[in-house]
Amino acid sequence: MMTAFAAIAAYLIATLRLIRHVYRPGETGHAGLFVGGIGTLLHFAVHGDAWRVAGAPDLHFFAALSLVGLGMAALTLLAPFSRRLDALGVVVFPIAATTLLLYALFGRSGVVAMDWRIQLHAFLALLAYAALALAALLAILLWLQEHALRQRRFTGLLRALPPLTQLETLLFRTIGAGFGLLTLALVSGVLFVEDLLAQHLAHKTVLSALAWLVFGGLLLGRWRYGWRGRRAVRLTLLAMCLLGLAFFGSKFVLEILLRRG
């Protein structure tokens, strides 16, 4: 528990440091990213220790939510090395802190032993979700930046983002990476899950496949027709909503409302 609260504190300190960087461009954001990196490592340690104690990974609702927050934070730390995206941490680190807090307060202690193949499928799905959730966040920032450009009203956060074309390029690269992970997750599900269309998996499978089709169609449209702007934003958010309903929607109903699994 102490490790979790230390990680949350590090995330919040990192957020404050990055906010100062956003509104005071003369200051470097490296300190904020460094503290955010500490928070990410501590966040990872929380789940690693829980895995060690239980002898199996905890993938219940709040644990899975926290793992997605962890994945988003880790990807955010990698982004600034290729693009000026320190400002992304202002949004992502509080999300990671919130998911970890929910896990620390409401996470379940019991875990269900799973075959390594099912574990692989689950972790591929979580990685895909983290990458595509980050893509959805980038899509929102892209829309806000495009809107601000039309209105000629840029706030500190939007001013700290890279130019519109670079942000759009990063969005599609993130979608491409997430789409690849989602493809692997779906393929591993077909190969390793005994009954993919079982009662508790049918809607999850259908919604995940629909999200895969939307993301795939978006990438094809970008490559073939140069899709961008509002169309890209809308399709990204639509696909992410489908994926969210597929994974966390089903887990919330089964594990929180019906208390199964």
C-alpha positions in Angstrom: 0.0 0.0 0.0 2.8 2.4 0.8 4.5 1.7 -2.5 1.2 2.6 -4.3 0.8 5.9 -2.5 4.5 6.7 -3.1 3.8 6.1 -6.9 0.7 8.3 -6.7 2.7 11.0 -5.0 5.4 10.8 -7.7 2.8 11.0 -10.5 1.2 14.1 -8.9 4.6 15.8 -8.4 5.5 15.0 -12.0 2.3 16.5 -13.1 2.9 19.7 -11.2 6.4 20.0 -12.6 5.2 19.5 -16.2 2.4 22.1 -15.7 5.1 24.6 -14.7 7.0 23.6 -17.8 3.9 24.1 -20.0 3.2 27.5 -18.6 6.8 28.6 -18.3 8.4 27.5 -21.6 11.9 28.6 -20.5 12.0 25.7 -17.9 12.8 22.2 -18.9 10.3 19.3 -18.5 13.0 16.7 -17.8 12.6 16.9 -14.1 8.9 16.2 -14.4 9.5 13.3 -16.7 12.2 11.9 -14.4 9.8 12.0 -11.4 7.1 10.5 -13.6 9.5 7.7 -14.5 10.0 7.0 -10.7 6.2 6.9 -10.4 6.0 4.4 -13.3 8.6 2.1 -11.8 6.9 2.2 -8.4 3.6 1.5 -10.1 5.1 -1.5 -11.8 6.5 -2.6 -8.5 3.0 -2.6 -6.9 1.7 -5.1 -9.5 4.9 -7.1 -9.5 4.7 -7.6 -5.8 1.1 -8.5 -6.0 1.9 -11.1 -8.7 4.7 -12.5 -6.5 2.6 -12.8 -3.4 -0.4 -14.3 -5.2 1.6 -16.5 -7.5 -0.4 -15.3 -10.5 -1.2 -12.0 -12.1 -4.3 -10.2 -10.9 -6.4 -9.2 -13.9 -9.6 -8.3 -12.2 -11.3 -5.0 -13.1 -9.4 -2.5 -11.0 -6.1 -4.3 -11.5 -6.6 -4.3 -15.3 -7.5 -0.6 -15.2 -4.4 0.1 -13.2 -2.2 -1.9 -15.7 -3.6 0.2 -18.6 -2.7 3.4 -16.7 0.7 2.0 -16.1 1.1 1.2 -19.9 -0.1 4.7 -20.8 2.5 6.3 -18.4 5.3 4.1 -19.8 4.4 5.0 -23.4 4.3 8.7 -22.4 7.8 8.5 -21.1 9.0 7.2 -24.5 7.1 9.8 -26.6 9.2 12.9 -25.8 12.4 11.2 -27.1 10.9 11.3 -30.6 8.6 14.3 -30.3 8.0 17.3 -28.0 5.3 15.7 -25.9 6.2 16.6 -22.4 2.7 18.2 -22.1 1.1 14.7 -22.6 2.2 13.8 -19.1 0.0 16.6 -17.7 -3.0 14.4 -18.7 -1.6 10.9 -18.5 0.1 10.9 -15.1 -3.1 11.9 -13.3 -4.9 9.2 -15.1 -2.3 6.6 -14.1 -2.4 7.9 -10.5 -6.2 7.6 -10.4 -6.2 4.0 -11.8 -3.6 3.0 -9.2 -5.5 4.6 -6.4 -8.7 2.7 -7.4 -6.6 -0.5 -7.5 -5.1 0.2 -4.0 -8.5 0.9 -2.5 -10.8 -1.5 -4.3 -8.6 -4.1 -5.9 -9.4 -7.7 -5.1 -6.9 -9.9 -3.3 -7.9 -13.2 -4.8 -6.6 -14.2 -8.2 -7.5 -17.0 -10.6 -4.7 -19.2 -11.9 -4.4 -19.0 -15.7 -2.5 -20.9 -18.3 0.5 -19.0 -19.7 -1.2 -18.7 -23.1 -4.3 -17.1 -21.6 -1.9 -14.7 -19.7 -0.2 -13.8 -22.9 -3.6 -13.1 -24.6 -4.6 -10.9 -21.6 -1.4 -8.9 -21.5 -1.4 -8.4 -25.3 -5.0 -7.1 -24.9 -4.0 -4.7 -22.1 -1.0 -3.4 -24.0 -3.2 -2.8 -27.1 -5.7 -1.0 -24.9 -3.0 1.2 -23.3 -1.6 2.2 -26.7 -5.0 2.8 -28.3 -6.2 4.7 -25.2 -3.1 7.0 -25.6 -4.1 7.3 -29.3 -7.6 8.4 -28.3 -6.1 11.0 -26.0 -3.8 12.2 -28.8 -6.9 12.4 -31.0 -8.7 14.6 -28.5 -5.6 16.9 -28.3 -5.4 17.0 -32.0 -9.1 18.1 -32.2 -8.5 20.7 -29.6 -5.4 22.0 -31.3 -7.2 22.1 -34.7 -10.2 24.0 -33.1 -7.8 26.4 -31.3 -6.1 27.0 -34.6 -9.3 28.0 -36.3 -10.3 30.3 -33.3 -6.7 31.5 -32.9 -6.9 30.9 -29.2 -4.1 28.7 -27.9 -3.8 27.8 -24.2 -0.5 26.9 -22.5 -1.1 23.2 -22.9 -1.9 23.4 -26.6 1.1 25.7 -27.2 3.3 23.1 -25.7 2.3 20.4 -28.1 4.2 19.8 -31.4 2.8 21.3 -34.6 -0.4 19.9 -35.9 1.1 17.7 -38.7 3.6 16.2 -36.2 0.9 15.4 -33.7 -1.2 13.8 -36.4 1.7 11.7 -37.5 2.3 10.5 -34.0 -1.4 9.8 -33.6 -1.3 7.4 -36.6 1.9 5.8 -35.5 0.4 5.1 -32.1 -2.8 3.7 -33.7 -0.6 1.5 -36.0 1.3 0.1 -33.0 -1.9 -0.4 -31.0 -3.6 -2.0 -34.0 -0.7 -4.5 -34.3 -1.0 -5.4 -30.6 -4.8 -5.7 -30.9 -4.3 -8.0 -33.9 -2.0 -10.2 -31.9 -4.4 -10.2 -29.0 -7.3 -11.3 -31.2 -5.2 -14.0 -32.9 -4.0 -15.3 -29.6 -7.6 -15.4 -28.4 -8.6 -17.5 -31.4 -5.7 -19.8 -30.8 -5.6 -20.1 -27.0 -9.2 -19.5 -25.7 -11.1 -22.7 -25.9 -14.6 -21.2 -26.5 -14.1 -17.6 -27.8 -17.9 -17.2 -28.2 -18.9 -18.5 -24.8 -21.6 -16.6 -22.9 -19.3 -14.2 -21.2 -17.0 -13.7 -24.2 -19.4 -13.4 -27.2 -20.1 -9.6 -26.9 -16.5 -9.0 -25.9 -15.3 -10.8 -29.1 -17.8 -9.0 -31.4 -17.1 -5.5 -30.0 -13.3 -6.1 -30.1 -13.6 -7.3 -33.7 -15.7 -4.2 -34.6 -13.0 -2.0 -33.0 -10.3 -3.8 -35.0 -12.3 -3.2 -38.2 -12.7 0.5 -37.5 -9.0 1.0 -36.6 -8.0 -1.0 -39.6 -10.3 1.0 -41.9 -8.9 4.2 -40.5 -5.3 3.1 -41.2 -6.3 2.0 -44.7 -8.1 5.3 -45.3 -5.1 7.2 -44.1 -2.8 5.2 -46.4 -5.1 5.1 -49.5 -7.0 8.4 -49.3 -5.1 10.5 -46.8 -7.8 10.7 -44.2 -7.0 13.2 -41.4 -8.5 15.8 -39.2 -12.0 15.4 -37.8 -12.7 12.1 -39.6 -9.6 10.6 -38.0 -10.5 11.9 -34.6 -14.1 10.6 -34.8 -13.1 7.1 -36.0 -10.4 6.9 -33.4 -12.9 7.7 -30.6 -15.6 5.5 -32.0 -13.2 2.5 -32.2 -11.9 3.3 -28.6 -15.5 3.3 -27.3 -16.1 -0.1 -28.8 -12.9 -1.4 -27.4 -13.7 0.1 -24.0 -17.1 -1.6 -24.0 -15.6 -4.9 -25.1 -13.0 -5.1 -22.3 -13.9 -2.9 -19.4 -17.6 -2.7 -20.0 -17.9 -6.5 -19.8 -15.5 -6.8 -16.8 -17.4 -4.0 -14.9 -20.8 -5.8 -15.4 -19.5 -9.3 -14.6 -17.1 -8.4 -11.7 -18.5 -5.3 -10.1 -22.3 -5.5 -10.8 -22.8 -9.2 -10.9 -19.8 -10.1 -8.8 -18.7 -13.0 -11.0 -15.2 -14.0 -12.1 
